[in-house]
């Protein structure tokens, strides 16, 4: 009888304990309304949700900054320097716009037309960050950070030491302008 109670308790924790974390994360993103319109001059990100057939979602920087914020300090493999990156986790943002369970990857396109395909599994597992600030300085409009654009993808390589830096550093897209969900 005691073993049965322990098994039931562990099952309860497994089912509802993990869900609670996801629900609180999702709840933070759900509280931010998706923009219904953004002036063309203010658009910093366009997300095309090809997995659900929805219209593109256009974001301005204040809307992106309204989502739950995440920060980490880690080494940037491009300049081999530790930086503090601040932004929003990319996978929960994509979930917020309604990506389908059938979606497996995204294509990220930069302002300079650099393109890369990123698996959603990696994006979720390694907590890819859509960063709008580096070292407590907004990327947008900062002449010293102009080459990085208004938004960039950051990965905490110091936390995920098993990542192949040479491969994954190509996922660190600067000047992110468009994300296409596939």
N, C-alpha and C positions, 0 to 999 in steps of 0.2 A: 504494500500500500504506500509506504514511504517513497519507494522508487518511482511509483506512478506519479506521485505529487511532484517529485523533483523533475521528472521528464516533462510533465505538463508545464511547470514553471519555466524550464529551459525553452520549451517550444513557444510559450507566450513571449518570452524575452526575444527569442529569435525572430518571431513574426512582428511584434509590435515595437520592440526596442529599436530596431533598425529603421522601421518605417517612420518613427517619430522624428529622427534626425532629418530624413529626407523631407518630411512634411514641414518641418520648421524652416528648412532652406527654401523649399518651394513657396511657403507662405510669405517669406520676405520678398521674393521675386513677384509673387502674385499681387502684392499690395501696390506695386508700381503700375499705373495704367500704361498700356502701349499707346504710343502717339497716334492720333488720328490724322494729323497732317503736320508737316515740318516744312518751313520755308526752304527752298532749294539752296540758298546760301548757307543755311545752318546744318545741312545734312552732313554728318560725319561717318555714318554707317548705314548701309543698305543690306538687309538680309532677305534673300529669296528662299522661301520654304518650298522647294520642289517636292518634298515628301508629302505635303498636304494640299498642294494646289492653291494655297492662299496667295493673296496679293503681297507684293514686297512690303517689308516693314522698314520705314525710314526712321533713323534715330538722330537726334541732336545730342550734344555732349551733356547738357543738364539732365536729360532723361536717363542716359546711361549712368550718370553719376548718382541718380536717385536709387538705383538698385543696390542691394547689400554690397558693401565694400569689403574687399580682401586685400591684404598687403603681405608681402614677404621681402626679405632681403636675401639676395643670392648673387652668385657670380654670373656675369654675362659672358657667354663663350666667345662673343665677337670682340669685346675689348678687354676681357680677362680682368674685369673690375667688379667689385661688389656694388650692387645698386639696390635701392628700395623701390619695388614696383607696387603700384596701387591701382586697382581697377575692379572689375567684376569677373567672377568665374564664368567662363564662356559656355560651358555645357548647360548650367541652369538658365542662362539667358536664352539659349536656343530652345530649351524646354518651355520657357515662358511664352514664346511665340507659337508654340504648338507643333513642334516637329513630331513626326510619326515614329512609332516603334520600328518601322521598316527602314528608316534612315540609317545609313551606316557610315557616312563620311560627309565632309564639307570641303568645298573648294574656297580657299581664302585668296582674295585678289587685292593687291596693293595698288596705290595710286600710280606707281611707276609700271604697272601691269605685271609685276611678279606674281606668279600663281603657284599654289601648292595645294595638294589634296591631303587632308588630315582625317584619320579615322576617329569617329566619335568615341570609340572605346578608349583610345589613348587620351583624347581630350578630357574624358571623364576621370580616368584612372590617375592622370598626372595633374589634374586641376589647372588646366590651361587658363591663364588670366588674360582678359582683354584690358590691357593697362592704358590708363589715361594720364598717369603721373609717374615720374621717375625721380627718385631722390627728393620727394616732396615738392616737385615742380611740375605743373601741368605741361603736358607735351604740346598741346594746341597753342599756337601763337608764340612759342618760345624760340627765339632765334638760335639759341645754343643746341636745341633739340629738334630743329626743323627736319633733319633727315629722317627722324623717327616718325614724323607725322602726328596726327591728333590721337591715334590709337595704334597700339602694337600688341602683339601676342608675347607673353612672357611665360616661361616655365621655370620652376624652382629646381634647377639641376642639383643644388646642394641637398635638397630633401630627397630627391629621387636619384641617388648615386648610380643605380643600375642602368640608367638611360645611356644610350650610345650618343654622346654629345655631338660627334661629327654628323650623325644622321639627324638627330632631333633639333639641332640648332637651325636647320633650314625651316623649321616650323615657326621660328621667331620672326614672324612677318612684321615689318615696319610699315607705316602708312596704310594700315588696313582700311579699305574702303567698302568692300563687298564680301559677303559670305553667302555662298550658295549651298543649301542643304540638299544632299543627294540620297 
